[in-house]
Amino acid sequence: MGGPKVKYFQSRGYDPAAPGVLVDTLRRVAADGVLTDTEATFWGTKYLVVGTVTAPDGRPITLGTVWIRSGEGPPVLVTAYPIRKERK
């Protein structure tokens, strides 16, 4: 059950039975991450925020989060995905 992102998040210690942990992670990325792109779309303004937080497995995880804000309401999460850092 679930696609590659679900399997990835589970491998990092996120549990479908405790969705609040992932919600808190995504909110931390939105609050503390770096706004790397904005784009005006038909649906509203799209924001890409990238940030690194500690996953439940105790290791850092860098996530890209995409949010859309239409009108006066708060931004809504569209997707989140892991960003792999280049190895040197």
N, C-alpha and C positions, 0 to 999 in steps of 0.2 A: 504494500500500500504506500502510495506517495511517490513522487518523482525524485530526481537527483538532489534538489535542494532540501527536501524533507529528510532524505537519508543523510545528507551532509550535516544538517543541524542536529539530528539525533546522534550522529557520531561525535559531536562536540559537547554532548551532555544535555541537550535540550530534550524535554520529555513532553509528548503530546498531552499527557495527563495534567501537566502544570503549565498551561500556555502563558500565564502571567510572567514567567521568567523571560521568555522570548519577547513579550510585549515590553517589559522593562528594558531589555537590551536595546530594542529598536528605538525606544524613547531616549535612551542615553546617547545613542548615535545621533539622533536628530538634535538633541540639545547641545552636545559637546563636540560633534563632528565638524568637518569643514564643508561648507557649501562650495561645491566644485562646478556646478552648472545650473543655469536656469533657462527655461524655454517657455515662450507663450504658445499654448496649444488651444485647440477648439474647446477643450474641457476645462481649461484654466491654466494657471502658471505651474509648470512642472519644475521641481527642485531635485537635484541630486546631491545628497549629503553622504560623505564618506567619513568613517570613524573607526577607531580601534578600541575595543573593550575586552574585558575578561569573560570568556565563555564559562559555562558551568564546569567544564573539565579542568579549569584553572589556567588554561593557556590563552594568550591573546588571540583575538579574532578581528580581522578587518572586514567591515561590511560596507557595501554600497546600498543606500536606501533611496528610493524614488518616492516622492510625495507630490500630490497635486492639490492646489488650493483654487477653488472656484468661488467667486463672490467674496462675501465677508466671513465665511465659515473657516474653521481651522483646517490645516492641511490634512489630507487623507493618505495613508500609506498605499502605494501601488504595488511595490515589490521590494524585496531585499535579497541580496546575493553576496556570497563571499568574494573578496578580492584577494587573489594570491599575490603576494609580494615577490618581485623578481629576486632570484638568488644571485649573489655576487660571487 
